[in-house]
Amino acid sequence: MRDPRSVALAAATLALAAAAPIGANAQLARNSQAPVDITADQLELVNSQCSAIYRGGAEALQETSRLRADQLKIVYAPAPDGAGKNGCSSDLLRMEATGSVFYVTPEQRVRGDQALYDAKAQTLTVTGSVVASRGQDVMKGGRLVVNTVSGDARMEGGTDRGSRRVRTVIYPGASPDAPK
């Protein structure tokens, strides 16, 4: 039987892939140099806030990785001394996904109500009825926080059927990385 920590590691690996920035050096798929293709019903550029807001079925694709949300907001750092065309640099500060957030790779999935990638802290936080799965293994809680450098992850309890506890279901031998 696999150690329950392996499910947390699988979720951390998934979150690591999801946490890569959109913009210069954009990466949704780990270790990929492929372009990131973002679509939505609407795009609003707010130069005074150095942000781009994609609304209405926002979807970012890179290779076989997909991030979907009702809204995807990307916030960049101001350019030093206001230099640059619009006073904004291409350095990512944070990425906020809100409303029906899904991050999917061929191996893993994470679902929540909101997700925040903080580039400076190098953390990804997914909140609101979080479900992380790899193969048949599933982990549920209210808040998942992942350090995108170390891969360390913490799942906190939620309100699943009134419970404030984390729940993990593991199917021994069913995971793609389980020993045969």
Disulfide bonds with the S-S distance in Angstrom:
Cys50-Cys88 2.13
